[in-house]
């Protein structure tokens, strides 16, 4: 069995990307961050995204900023769904109101926590379908740190199909 950290290419259907942006855009119209997840199966060094998951979430505005919160009951439901459908999470995608970067909150409260997972931050509340090159793309290393990557280069290729 391969580890998610062995993945060098993630293939995501264009419709999954587009539907995810639309979901996040709806939250952004309310002035809130939105989040979606990509799930699928790994085949050696290739990960094929087969499903967009939009978790039940609530947006928060605090003195420190904005965040999307997924409560424990929903996380449990997601884990059961993944297990029953033989799916793995490969990425979490969320919006920021302005620039795309991985905040301290993003680092500490990730949902996709398997080594090798991606965290993609979409700028400007996903007001349009941004190419991934305009998003901030991070990958979780074996020390538990999120490292910014160039998603167009192996071993971190994300290919829209």
DSSP file (Angstrom, degrees, kcal/mol; ACC not computed):
  #  RESIDUE AA STRUCTURE BP1 BP2  ACC     N-H-->O    O-->H-N    N-H-->O    O-->H-N    TCO  KAPPA ALPHA  PHI   PSI    X-CA   Y-CA   Z-CA
    1    1 A X              0   0    0      0, 0.0     2,-0.2     0, 0.0     0, 0.0   0.000 360.0 360.0 360.0 134.0    0.0    0.0    0.0
    2    2 A X        -     0   0    0     40,-0.1     2,-0.3     1,-0.0    40,-0.1  -0.543 360.0-125.5 -85.4 152.0    1.3    3.4   -0.9
    3    3 A X    >   -     0   0    0     -2,-0.2     3,-2.4     1,-0.1     4,-0.3  -0.683  22.0-117.7 -91.8 151.2    1.3    6.4    1.4
    4    4 A X  G >  S+     0   0    0      1,-0.3     3,-1.6    -2,-0.3   112,-0.1   0.807 115.3  66.3 -58.0 -28.8   -0.4    9.7    0.4
    5    5 A X  G 3  S+     0   0    0    110,-0.3    -1,-0.3     1,-0.3   111,-0.1   0.681  90.8  64.8 -67.3 -15.3    3.1   11.2    0.7
    6    6 A X  G <  S+     0   0    0     -3,-2.4    -1,-0.3    38,-0.1    -2,-0.2   0.617  76.8 112.2 -79.0 -13.1    4.1    9.1   -2.3
    7    7 A X    <   +     0   0    0     -3,-1.6    39,-0.2    -4,-0.3    38,-0.1  -0.420  35.3 171.4 -66.8 128.6    1.6   10.9   -4.6
    8    8 A X        +     0   0    0     37,-2.7   149,-1.7     1,-0.3     2,-0.4   0.540  67.4  35.7-109.9 -15.0    3.3   13.0   -7.2
    9    9 A X  E     -ab  46 157A   0     36,-1.8    38,-2.5   147,-0.2     2,-0.5  -0.991  58.5-164.7-144.9 133.9    0.2   13.9   -9.2
   10   10 A X  E     -ab  47 158A   0    147,-3.0   149,-3.4    -2,-0.4     2,-0.6  -0.974  11.0-158.1-114.4 126.2   -3.4   14.7   -8.3
   11   11 A X  E     -ab  48 159A   0     36,-2.8    38,-2.9    -2,-0.5     2,-0.5  -0.924  12.3-177.3-107.5 122.7   -6.0   14.7  -11.1
   12   12 A X  E     - b   0 160A   0    147,-2.7   149,-2.2    -2,-0.6    38,-0.1  -0.973  27.9-119.1-122.4 127.3   -9.1   16.7  -10.4
   13   13 A X    >>  -     0   0    0     36,-0.5     4,-1.9    -2,-0.5     3,-0.7  -0.370  22.3-125.3 -62.5 140.2  -12.1   16.9  -12.7
   14   14 A X  H 3> S+     0   0    0      1,-0.2     4,-2.9     2,-0.2     5,-0.2   0.859 111.0  57.6 -53.9 -37.9  -12.8   20.4  -13.9
   15   15 A X  H 3> S+     0   0    0      1,-0.2     4,-2.9     2,-0.2    -1,-0.2   0.872 103.9  51.8 -64.2 -36.5  -16.4   20.0  -12.7
   16   16 A X  H <> S+     0   0    0     -3,-0.7     4,-2.0     2,-0.2    -1,-0.2   0.928 112.7  45.8 -63.1 -44.5  -15.2   19.3   -9.1
   17   17 A X  H  X S+     0   0    0     -4,-1.9     4,-2.2     2,-0.2    -2,-0.2   0.941 115.6  45.6 -63.1 -48.4  -13.0   22.4   -9.2
   18   18 A X  H  X S+     0   0    0     -4,-2.9     4,-2.1     1,-0.2    -2,-0.2   0.913 113.6  48.1 -63.4 -45.5  -15.9   24.6  -10.7
   19   19 A X  H  X S+     0   0    0     -4,-2.9     4,-2.1     1,-0.2    -1,-0.2   0.871 111.0  52.5 -64.8 -36.2  -18.5   23.3   -8.2
   20   20 A X  H  X S+     0   0    0     -4,-2.0     4,-2.3    -5,-0.2     5,-0.2   0.921 108.4  49.5 -64.7 -44.3  -16.1   23.8   -5.3
   21   21 A X  H  X S+     0   0    0     -4,-2.2     4,-2.7     1,-0.2    -2,-0.2   0.909 109.7  52.5 -59.8 -41.9  -15.5   27.4   -6.3
   22   22 A X  H  X S+     0   0    0     -4,-2.1     4,-1.8     2,-0.2    -1,-0.2   0.911 109.3  48.8 -62.8 -42.3  -19.2   28.0   -6.6
   23   23 A X  H  X S+     0   0    0     -4,-2.1     4,-1.3     1,-0.2    -1,-0.2   0.932 114.7  44.4 -62.3 -46.2  -19.8   26.7   -3.1
   24   24 A X  H  X S+     0   0    0     -4,-2.3     4,-2.1     1,-0.2    -2,-0.2   0.853 109.0  58.0 -67.4 -34.3  -17.1   28.8   -1.6
   25   25 A X  H  X S+     0   0    0     -4,-2.7     4,-1.9     1,-0.2    -1,-0.2   0.872 100.6  56.9 -63.5 -37.8  -18.2   31.9   -3.6
   26   26 A X  H  X S+     0   0    0     -4,-1.8     4,-0.5     1,-0.2    -1,-0.2   0.910 108.7  45.9 -61.2 -42.6  -21.7   31.6   -2.0
   27   27 A X  H ><>S+     0   0    0     -4,-1.3     5,-2.1     1,-0.2     3,-1.4   0.907 109.6  56.0 -64.6 -41.1  -20.1   31.9    1.5
   28   28 A X  H ><5S+     0   0    0     -4,-2.1     3,-2.0    97,-0.3    -2,-0.2   0.830  96.7  62.6 -61.3 -33.5  -18.0   34.8    0.2
   29   29 A X  H 3<5S+     0   0    0     -4,-1.9    -1,-0.3     1,-0.3    -2,-0.2   0.738 104.1  49.9 -64.4 -20.7  -21.1   36.7   -0.9
   30   30 A X  T <<5S-     0   0    0     -3,-1.4    -1,-0.3    -4,-0.5    -2,-0.2   0.338 125.3-106.2 -94.2   4.5  -22.0   36.7    2.8
   31   31 A X  T < 5S+     0   0    0     -3,-2.0     2,-0.3     1,-0.3    -3,-0.2   0.758  83.3 120.1  76.7  25.4  -18.5   37.9    3.8
   32   32 A X      < -     0   0    0     -5,-2.1    -1,-0.3    -8,-0.1    -2,-0.2  -0.870  66.8-110.3-122.7 153.5  -17.5   34.5    5.1
   33   33 A X        -     0   0    0     -2,-0.3     2,-0.3    27,-0.2    34,-0.1  -0.510  33.9-157.3 -73.9 150.6  -14.8   32.0    4.3
   34   34 A X        -     0   0    0     -2,-0.2    61,-1.8    34,-0.1     2,-0.3  -0.925   4.1-158.0-128.7 156.6  -16.0   28.8    2.7
   35   35 A X  E     +C   94   0A   0     -2,-0.3     2,-0.3    59,-0.2    59,-0.2  -0.988  11.0 175.9-138.3 144.1  -14.4   25.3    2.5
   36   36 A X  E     -C   93   0A   0     57,-2.7    57,-2.9    -2,-0.3     2,-0.3  -0.922  17.3-141.1-136.3 165.6  -14.6   22.2    0.4
   37   37 A X  E     -CD  92  53A   0     16,-2.8    16,-2.8    -2,-0.3     2,-0.5  -0.946   5.1-141.4-128.5 148.4  -12.7   18.9    0.3
   38   38 A X  E     +CD  91  52A   0     53,-2.5    52,-2.4    -2,-0.3    53,-1.3  -0.942  25.5 176.4-109.1 131.9  -11.4   16.7   -2.5
   39   39 A X  E     +CD  89  51A   0     12,-2.5    11,-2.4    -2,-0.5    12,-2.2  -0.919  17.5 110.6-130.8 157.9  -11.7   12.9   -2.0
   40   40 A X  E     -CD  88  49A   0     48,-2.0    48,-2.4    -2,-0.3     2,-0.4  -0.936  57.0 -56.0 174.3-150.2  -10.9    9.9   -4.2
   41   41 A X  E     - D   0  48A   0      7,-1.8     7,-2.8    -2,-0.3     2,-0.4  -0.934  32.8-134.4-127.5 148.2   -8.5    7.0   -4.5
   42   42 A X  E     - D   0  47A   0     -2,-0.4     2,-0.4     5,-0.2     5,-0.2  -0.823  14.0-174.3 -99.0 136.9   -4.8    6.7   -4.8
   43   43 A X  E >   - D   0  46A   0      3,-3.5     3,-1.9    -2,-0.4     2,-0.4  -0.844  64.2 -63.6-129.0  93.0   -3.2    4.4   -7.4
   44   44 A X  T 3  S-     0   0    0     -2,-0.4   -38,-0.1     1,-0.3    -1,-0.0  -0.526 120.7 -10.8  66.9-119.5    0.6    4.3   -6.8
   45   45 A X  T 3  S+     0   0    0     -2,-0.4   -37,-2.7   -38,-0.1   -36,-1.8   0.423 123.7  84.8 -93.0   1.3    1.9    7.9   -7.3
   46   46 A X  E <   -aD   9  43A   0     -3,-1.9    -3,-3.5   -39,-0.2     2,-0.5  -0.862  57.9-163.9-105.5 136.0   -1.4    9.1   -8.8
   47   47 A X  E     -aD  10  42A   0    -38,-2.5   -36,-2.8    -2,-0.4     2,-0.7  -0.984   7.4-158.3-118.0 122.1   -4.4   10.3   -6.8
   48   48 A X  E     -aD  11  41A   0     -7,-2.8    -7,-1.8    -2,-0.5     2,-0.4  -0.884  10.2-143.7-102.2 113.3   -7.7   10.6   -8.7
   49   49 A X  E     + D   0  40A   0    -38,-2.9   -36,-0.5    -2,-0.7    -9,-0.3  -0.625  29.2 164.3 -73.7 127.2  -10.2   12.9   -7.2
   50   50 A X  E     +     0   0A   0    -11,-2.4     2,-0.4    -2,-0.4   -10,-0.2   0.487  56.2  42.0-119.6 -10.2  -13.7   11.5   -7.7
   51   51 A X  E     - D   0  39A   0    -12,-2.2   -12,-2.5     2,-0.0     2,-0.5  -0.992  56.9-149.0-148.7 135.3  -15.7   13.5   -5.2
   52   52 A X  E     - D   0  38A   0     -2,-0.4     2,-0.5   -14,-0.2   -14,-0.2  -0.881  21.8-162.0 -94.2 130.3  -16.2   17.0   -4.0
   53   53 A X  E     - D   0  37A   0    -16,-2.8   -16,-2.8    -2,-0.5     2,-0.7  -0.970   9.8-167.7-116.8 125.5  -17.3   17.2   -0.4
   54   54 A X        -     0   0    0     -2,-0.5   -18,-0.1   -18,-0.2     3,-0.1  -0.883  21.1-150.5-108.9  97.9  -18.9   20.3    1.0
   55   55 A X        -     0   0    0     -2,-0.7     2,-0.3   -20,-0.2   -20,-0.2  -0.316  26.6 -98.1 -69.4 151.1  -18.9   19.8    4.7
   56   56 A X        +     0   0    0     15,-0.1    15,-0.3    18,-0.1     2,-0.3  -0.547  63.4 164.6 -63.0 127.3  -21.6   21.4    6.9
   57   57 A X        -     0   0    0     -2,-0.3     2,-0.4    13,-0.1    13,-0.2  -0.938  33.7-144.1-146.4 161.9  -19.8   24.5    8.2
   58   58 A X  E     -H   69   0B   0     11,-2.2    11,-2.9    -2,-0.3     2,-0.3  -0.999  20.6-130.0-132.6 138.6  -20.4   27.8    9.8
   59   59 A X  E     -H   68   0B   0     -2,-0.4     2,-0.4     9,-0.2     9,-0.2  -0.665  21.8-160.4 -87.3 140.4  -18.6   31.0    9.2
   60   60 A X  E     -H   67   0B   0      7,-3.0     7,-1.7    -2,-0.3     2,-0.5  -0.951  10.8-161.1-121.5 141.2  -17.2   33.0   12.1
   61   61 A X  E     +H   66   0B   0     -2,-0.4     2,-0.2     5,-0.2     5,-0.2  -0.989  25.7 164.5-115.3 122.0  -16.1   36.6   12.3
   62   62 A X  E >   -H   65   0B   0      3,-3.3     3,-1.0    -2,-0.5    -2,-0.0  -0.752  55.2 -96.3-126.7 175.6  -13.8   37.3   15.2
   63   63 A X  T 3  S+     0   0    0      1,-0.2     3,-0.1    -2,-0.2    -1,-0.0   0.781 126.6  51.9 -61.8 -26.0  -11.5   40.1   16.2
   64   64 A X  T 3  S-     0   0    0      1,-0.3     2,-0.3     0, 0.0    -1,-0.2   0.598 122.4 -95.2 -87.4 -12.0   -8.7   38.0   14.7
   65   65 A X  E <   -H   62   0B   0     -3,-1.0    -3,-3.3     2,-0.0    -1,-0.3  -0.962  54.5 -36.3 137.5-155.4  -10.4   37.5   11.4
   66   66 A X  E     +H   61   0B   0     -2,-0.3     2,-0.3    -5,-0.2    -5,-0.2  -0.727  46.8 167.1-109.3 155.4  -12.6   35.0    9.6
   67   67 A X  E     -H   60   0B   0     -7,-1.7    -7,-3.0    -2,-0.3     2,-0.5  -0.965  32.0-126.8-161.0 156.2  -12.7   31.2    9.6
   68   68 A X  E     -H   59   0B   0     -2,-0.3     2,-0.5    -9,-0.2    -9,-0.2  -0.920  29.5-156.0-102.8 128.7  -14.9   28.4    8.5
   69   69 A X  E     -H   58   0B   0    -11,-2.9   -11,-2.2    -2,-0.5     2,-0.6  -0.914  11.7-166.7-113.4 130.1  -15.7   25.9   11.3
   70   70 A X        -     0   0    0     -2,-0.5   -13,-0.1   -13,-0.2    -2,-0.0  -0.970  25.4-136.8-112.5 116.7  -16.6   22.3   10.8
   71   71 A X     >  -     0   0    0     -2,-0.6     4,-2.1   -15,-0.3     3,-0.4  -0.194  21.8-103.0 -75.2 165.1  -18.0   20.8   14.1
   72   72 A X  H  > S+     0   0    0      1,-0.2     4,-2.5     2,-0.2     5,-0.2   0.838 117.8  55.7 -56.3 -41.2  -17.2   17.4   15.5
   73   73 A X  H  > S+     0   0    0      1,-0.2     4,-2.1     2,-0.2    -1,-0.2   0.899 110.1  46.7 -61.1 -40.0  -20.4   15.8   14.5
   74   74 A X  H  > S+     0   0    0     -3,-0.4     4,-2.6     2,-0.2    -2,-0.2   0.885 110.0  52.8 -70.6 -38.2  -19.8   16.7   10.9
   75   75 A X  H  X S+     0   0    0     -4,-2.1     4,-2.3     2,-0.2    -2,-0.2   0.910 110.0  49.0 -61.7 -41.1  -16.2   15.5   11.1
   76   76 A X  H  X S+     0   0    0     -4,-2.5     4,-2.1     2,-0.2    -2,-0.2   0.923 111.1  49.7 -63.4 -43.7  -17.5   12.2   12.4
   77   77 A X  H  X S+     0   0    0     -4,-2.1     4,-2.5     1,-0.2    -2,-0.2   0.908 110.4  50.9 -61.3 -42.0  -20.0   12.0    9.6
   78   78 A X  H  X S+     0   0    0     -4,-2.6     4,-2.8     1,-0.2    -1,-0.2   0.918 108.5  51.3 -61.9 -44.0  -17.3   12.7    7.0
   79   79 A X  H  X S+     0   0    0     -4,-2.3     4,-2.4     1,-0.2    -1,-0.2   0.901 110.9  47.9 -61.5 -41.2  -15.1   10.0    8.4
   80   80 A X  H  X S+     0   0    0     -4,-2.1     4,-2.9     2,-0.2     5,-0.2   0.924 111.9  50.4 -64.3 -43.9  -17.9    7.4    8.2
   81   81 A X  H  X S+     0   0    0     -4,-2.5     4,-1.6     1,-0.2    -2,-0.2   0.927 111.8  47.2 -59.7 -46.2  -18.7    8.6    4.6
   82   82 A X  H  <>S+     0   0    0     -4,-2.8     5,-2.8     1,-0.2     4,-0.3   0.932 114.6  46.7 -61.5 -46.0  -15.0    8.2    3.6
   83   83 A X  H ><5S+     0   0    0     -4,-2.4     3,-1.4     1,-0.2    -2,-0.2   0.941 112.3  48.5 -63.0 -49.2  -14.7    4.8    5.2
   84   84 A X  H 3<5S+     0   0    0     -4,-2.9    -1,-0.2     1,-0.3    -2,-0.2   0.775 117.6  42.2 -64.0 -26.6  -17.9    3.4    3.7
   85   85 A X  T 3<5S-     0   0    0     -4,-1.6    -1,-0.3    -5,-0.2    -2,-0.2   0.279 108.9-120.2-104.8   9.9  -17.0    4.6    0.2
   86   86 A X  T < 5 +     0   0    0     -3,-1.4     2,-0.3    -4,-0.3    -3,-0.2   0.904  64.3 145.6  52.1  47.0  -13.3    3.6    0.4
   87   87 A X      < -     0   0    0     -5,-2.8     2,-0.4    -6,-0.2    -1,-0.2  -0.814  36.7-156.6-113.2 153.6  -12.3    7.2   -0.2
   88   88 A X  E     -C   40   0A   0    -48,-2.4   -48,-2.0    -2,-0.3     2,-0.4  -0.957  22.3-119.0-123.3 147.5   -9.3    9.2    1.1
   89   89 A X  E     +C   39   0A   0     -2,-0.4   -50,-0.2   -50,-0.2    25,-0.1  -0.686  32.4 169.3 -79.8 137.0   -9.0   13.0    1.5
   90   90 A X  E     +     0   0A   0    -52,-2.4    28,-2.9    -2,-0.4     2,-0.3   0.576  61.3  15.4-117.2 -22.1   -6.3   14.5   -0.6
   91   91 A X  E     -Ce  38 118A   0    -53,-1.3   -53,-2.5    26,-0.2     2,-0.4  -0.999  47.6-154.2-156.0 148.6   -7.0   18.2   -0.2
   92   92 A X  E     -Ce  37 119A   0     26,-1.8    28,-2.8    -2,-0.3     2,-0.4  -0.971  20.4-166.8-116.1 139.9   -8.9   20.9    1.6
   93   93 A X  E     +Ce  36 120A   0    -57,-2.9   -57,-2.7    -2,-0.4     2,-0.3  -0.994  14.2 161.7-129.3 130.6   -9.7   24.1   -0.2
   94   94 A X  E     -Ce  35 121A   0     26,-2.4    28,-3.0    -2,-0.4     2,-0.2  -0.963  28.6-116.6-145.8 165.6  -10.9   27.3    1.4
   95   95 A X  E     - e   0 122A   0    -61,-1.8     2,-0.3    -2,-0.3    28,-0.2  -0.610  11.5-159.0-101.2 159.1  -11.1   31.0    0.7
   96   96 A X        -     0   0    0     26,-2.1    29,-3.1     2,-0.3    30,-0.3  -0.927  29.1-122.2-124.0 155.5   -9.6   34.1    2.2
   97   97 A X  S    S-     0   0    0     -2,-0.3     3,-0.1    27,-0.2    26,-0.1   0.798  94.4  -3.1 -69.7 -26.8  -11.2   37.6    1.7
   98   98 A X  S    S+     0   0    0      1,-0.5    26,-2.3    26,-0.1    -2,-0.3   0.162 120.2  19.2-127.3-115.1   -8.1   39.0    0.2
   99   99 A X  S    S-     0   0    0     24,-0.2     2,-0.6     1,-0.1    -1,-0.5  -0.246  72.3-118.0 -67.0 151.4   -4.7   37.5   -0.5
  100  100 A X        +     0   0    0     34,-0.2     2,-0.3    -3,-0.1    23,-0.1  -0.826  55.7 128.2 -93.8 120.8   -4.2   33.7   -0.5
  101  101 A X        -     0   0    0     -2,-0.6     2,-0.8    35,-0.1    35,-0.1  -0.957  61.6 -98.7-160.2 165.2   -1.8   32.4    2.2
  102  102 A X        -     0   0    0     -2,-0.3    46,-0.1    35,-0.1    -2,-0.0  -0.846  42.7-156.0 -96.7 112.0   -1.8   29.8    4.9
  103  103 A X     >  -     0   0    0     -2,-0.8     4,-2.2     1,-0.1     5,-0.1  -0.265  31.2-104.3 -81.3 170.2   -2.6   31.4    8.2
  104  104 A X  H  > S+     0   0    0      1,-0.2     4,-2.2     2,-0.2     5,-0.2   0.878 125.2  52.8 -60.7 -38.2   -1.7   30.2   11.7
  105  105 A X  H  > S+     0   0    0      2,-0.2     4,-2.4     1,-0.2    -1,-0.2   0.906 107.0  52.0 -63.4 -42.1   -5.3   29.1   12.1
  106  106 A X  H  4 S+     0   0    0      1,-0.2    -2,-0.2     2,-0.2    -1,-0.2   0.900 110.6  49.2 -60.0 -40.8   -5.1   27.2    8.8
  107  107 A X  H >< S+     0   0    0     -4,-2.2     3,-0.5     1,-0.2    -2,-0.2   0.917 117.5  38.9 -63.5 -44.3   -2.0   25.4   10.1
  108  108 A X  H 3< S+     0   0    0     -4,-2.2    -2,-0.2     1,-0.2    -1,-0.2   0.773 120.1  40.1 -82.4 -27.7   -3.5   24.4   13.4
  109  109 A X  T 3< S+     0   0    0     -4,-2.4    -1,-0.2    -5,-0.2    -2,-0.1  -0.144  75.1 149.0-121.3  39.2   -7.1   23.5   12.5
  110  110 A X    <   -     0   0    0     -3,-0.5     3,-0.1     1,-0.1    -3,-0.1  -0.354  35.2-158.7 -69.1 151.1   -6.8   21.6    9.2
  111  111 A X  S    S+     0   0    0      1,-0.2     2,-1.2    -2,-0.0    -1,-0.1   0.802  85.2  65.8 -93.5 -42.8   -9.2   18.8    8.3
  112  112 A X        +     0   0    0      1,-0.2    -1,-0.2     6,-0.1   -20,-0.1  -0.698  62.9 155.2 -81.7  99.4   -7.0   17.1    5.8
  113  113 A X        +     0   0    0     -2,-1.2     2,-0.3    -3,-0.1    -1,-0.2   0.247  24.0 115.8-118.1  12.2   -4.2   15.9    8.2
  114  114 A X  S >  S-     0   0    0    -25,-0.1     3,-2.5     1,-0.1    26,-0.3  -0.658  79.7 -98.1 -80.8 137.5   -2.7   12.9    6.5
  115  115 A X  T 3  S+     0   0    0     -2,-0.3  -110,-0.3     1,-0.3    26,-0.2  -0.328 113.7  30.3 -54.4 129.1    1.0   13.4    5.5
  116  116 A X  T 3  S+     0   0    0     24,-2.3    -1,-0.3     1,-0.3    25,-0.1   0.252  87.6 135.3 101.3 -10.9    1.0   14.4    1.9
  117  117 A X    <   -     0   0    0     -3,-2.5    23,-2.4    22,-0.1    -1,-0.3  -0.278  48.5-129.8 -66.5 156.8   -2.4   16.2    1.9
  118  118 A X  E     -eF  91 139A   0    -28,-2.9   -26,-1.8    21,-0.2     2,-0.4  -0.802  12.7-161.0-106.4 150.0   -2.8   19.5    0.1
  119  119 A X  E     -eF  92 138A   0     19,-2.3    19,-2.4    -2,-0.3     2,-0.5  -0.983  12.6-168.4-129.4 120.1   -4.3   22.7    1.5
  120  120 A X  E     -eF  93 137A   0    -28,-2.8   -26,-2.4    -2,-0.4     2,-0.5  -0.933   6.1-159.6-116.0 128.1   -5.3   25.2   -1.2
  121  121 A X  E     -eF  94 136A   0     15,-2.9    15,-2.3    -2,-0.5     2,-0.5  -0.933   7.3-154.8-111.4 123.5   -6.2   28.8   -0.3
  122  122 A X  E     -e   95   0A   0    -28,-3.0   -26,-2.1    -2,-0.5     3,-0.4  -0.822  17.3-129.9 -99.5 129.6   -8.3   30.7   -2.9
  123  123 A X  S >  S+     0   0    0     -2,-0.5     3,-2.0    11,-0.3     4,-0.4  -0.268  76.7  18.3 -75.7 163.7   -8.0   34.5   -2.9
  124  124 A X  G >  S-     0   0    0    -26,-2.3     3,-1.5     1,-0.3   -27,-0.2   0.794 123.8 -66.9  53.1  42.7  -10.8   37.1   -2.8
  125  125 A X  G 3  S-     0   0    0    -29,-3.1    -1,-0.3    -3,-0.4   -97,-0.3   0.758  85.7 -74.5  52.9  27.5  -13.6   34.8   -1.6
  126  126 A X  G <  S+     0   0    0     -3,-2.0    -1,-0.3   -30,-0.3    -2,-0.2   0.885  73.4 169.0  56.1  42.1  -13.4   32.9   -5.0
  127  127 A X  S <  S+     0   0    0     -3,-1.5     2,-0.3    -4,-0.4    -1,-0.1   0.712  70.3  11.3 -61.4 -18.1  -15.1   35.7   -6.8
  128  128 A X  S    S-     0   0    0     -4,-0.1     2,-1.5  -107,-0.0     0, 0.0  -0.924 101.2 -80.8-145.8 171.6  -14.1   34.0  -10.0
  129  129 A X        -     0   0    0     -2,-0.3     2,-0.1  -107,-0.0  -111,-0.1  -0.624  54.7-158.3 -78.9  92.2  -12.7   30.6  -11.0
  130  130 A X        -     0   0    0     -2,-1.5     2,-0.1    -7,-0.1     5,-0.0  -0.454  17.8-116.2 -71.3 139.2   -9.1   31.3  -10.2
  131  131 A X    >   -     0   0    0     -2,-0.1     3,-2.4     1,-0.1     4,-0.4  -0.482  30.4-112.9 -66.1 149.9   -6.4   29.1  -11.8
  132  132 A X  G >  S+     0   0    0      1,-0.3     3,-1.6     2,-0.2    19,-0.1   0.802 115.1  69.9 -56.6 -28.2   -4.5   27.1   -9.2
  133  133 A X  G 3  S+     0   0    0      1,-0.3    -1,-0.3    17,-0.1     4,-0.1   0.736  98.4  50.1 -62.8 -21.0   -1.4   29.2  -10.1
  134  134 A X  G <  S+     0   0    0     -3,-2.4    -1,-0.3     2,-0.1   -11,-0.3   0.439 101.7  79.2 -95.2  -1.4   -3.1   32.2   -8.4
  135  135 A X  S <  S-     0   0    0     -3,-1.6     2,-0.6    -4,-0.4   -13,-0.2  -0.607  88.4-110.2 -98.6 163.2   -4.0   30.2   -5.3
  136  136 A X  E     -F  121   0A   0    -15,-2.3   -15,-2.9    -2,-0.2     2,-0.5  -0.865  35.7-164.1 -94.5 123.5   -1.7   29.4   -2.4
  137  137 A X  E     +F  120   0A   0     -2,-0.6    12,-3.0    12,-0.5     2,-0.3  -0.934  10.5 176.5-115.6 127.3   -0.9   25.7   -2.5
  138  138 A X  E     -FG 119 148A   0    -19,-2.4   -19,-2.3    -2,-0.5     2,-0.4  -0.881  13.9-154.8-127.1 156.8    0.6   23.9    0.6
  139  139 A X  E     -FG 118 147A   0      8,-2.1     8,-2.5    -2,-0.3     2,-0.5  -0.999  21.3-121.0-136.7 138.5    1.4   20.3    1.4
  140  140 A X  E     - G   0 146A   0    -23,-2.4   -24,-2.3    -2,-0.4     6,-0.2  -0.638  30.5-155.6 -81.6 123.6    1.7   18.6    4.7
  141  141 A X    >   -     0   0    0      4,-2.7     3,-2.0    -2,-0.5   -24,-0.1  -0.365  33.8 -95.0 -93.5 176.8    5.1   17.1    5.4
  142  142 A X  T 3  S+     0   0    0      1,-0.3   -27,-0.1     2,-0.1    -1,-0.1   0.547 123.1  59.1 -71.9  -6.1    6.1   14.2    7.7
  143  143 A X  T 3  S-     0   0    0      2,-0.2    -1,-0.3     0, 0.0     3,-0.1   0.381 120.4-106.7 -97.4   1.5    7.0   16.7   10.5
  144  144 A X  S <  S+     0   0    0     -3,-2.0     2,-0.4     1,-0.3    -2,-0.1   0.674  76.7 133.5  83.3  18.1    3.5   18.1   10.5
  145  145 A X        -     0   0    0     -6,-0.0    -4,-2.7    -4,-0.0     2,-0.6  -0.816  55.5-130.6-104.2 142.4    4.4   21.4    8.7
  146  146 A X  E     -G  140   0A   0     -2,-0.4     2,-0.4    -6,-0.2    -6,-0.2  -0.822  27.7-167.3 -89.9 120.2    2.5   22.9    5.8
  147  147 A X  E     -G  139   0A   0     -8,-2.5    -8,-2.1    -2,-0.6     2,-0.2  -0.920  22.1-119.8-112.9 131.9    5.0   23.9    3.1
  148  148 A X  E     -G  138   0A   0     -2,-0.4     2,-0.3   -10,-0.2   -10,-0.3  -0.464  38.9-173.6 -68.0 138.7    4.1   26.1    0.1
  149  149 A X        -     0   0    0    -12,-3.0     2,-0.9    -2,-0.2   -12,-0.5  -0.890  34.6-114.6-131.2 160.0    4.6   24.3   -3.2
  150  150 A X    >   -     0   0    0     -2,-0.3     3,-1.8     1,-0.1     6,-0.3  -0.875  28.9-157.6 -90.7 107.7    4.5   25.0   -6.9
  151  151 A X  T 3  S+     0   0    0     -2,-0.9     7,-1.8     1,-0.3    -1,-0.1   0.625  85.6  62.9 -67.6 -11.1    1.5   22.9   -7.8
  152  152 A X  T 3  S+     0   0    0      5,-0.2     2,-0.4     2,-0.1    -1,-0.3   0.589  93.5  74.8 -88.4  -9.0    2.6   22.7  -11.4
  153  153 A X  S X  S-     0   0    0     -3,-1.8     3,-2.4     3,-0.2     2,-0.2  -0.840  88.6 -81.5-109.5 140.4    5.9   20.9  -10.6
  154  154 A X  T 3  S+     0   0    0     -2,-0.4  -145,-0.1     1,-0.3  -146,-0.1  -0.511 111.1  34.7 -66.3 141.6    6.4   17.2   -9.7
  155  155 A X  T 3  S+     0   0    0   -147,-0.2    -1,-0.3    -2,-0.2    -4,-0.1  -0.889 128.6  42.3 -94.4  24.5    6.1   15.8   -7.1
  156  156 A X  S <  S+     0   0    0     -3,-2.4    -2,-0.2    -6,-0.3  -147,-0.2   0.034  75.2 152.6-118.2  26.5    3.2   18.2   -6.4
  157  157 A X  E     -b    9   0A   0   -149,-1.7  -147,-3.0    -5,-0.2     2,-0.5  -0.384  23.1-170.9 -67.8 128.4    1.4   18.3   -9.7
  158  158 A X  E     -b   10   0A   0     -7,-1.8     2,-0.5  -149,-0.2  -147,-0.2  -0.981  11.3-169.3-115.6 116.6   -2.3   19.1   -9.6
  159  159 A X  E     -b   11   0A   0   -149,-3.4  -147,-2.7    -2,-0.5     2,-0.5  -0.918  15.2-145.1-114.6 125.6   -3.8   18.5  -13.0
  160  160 A X  E      b   12   0A   0     -2,-0.5  -147,-0.2  -149,-0.2  -149,-0.1  -0.785 360.0 360.0 -88.7 126.1   -7.3   19.6  -13.9
  161  161 A X              0   0    0   -149,-2.2  -148,-0.2    -2,-0.5    -1,-0.1   0.367 360.0 360.0-118.6 360.0   -8.9   17.1  -16.3
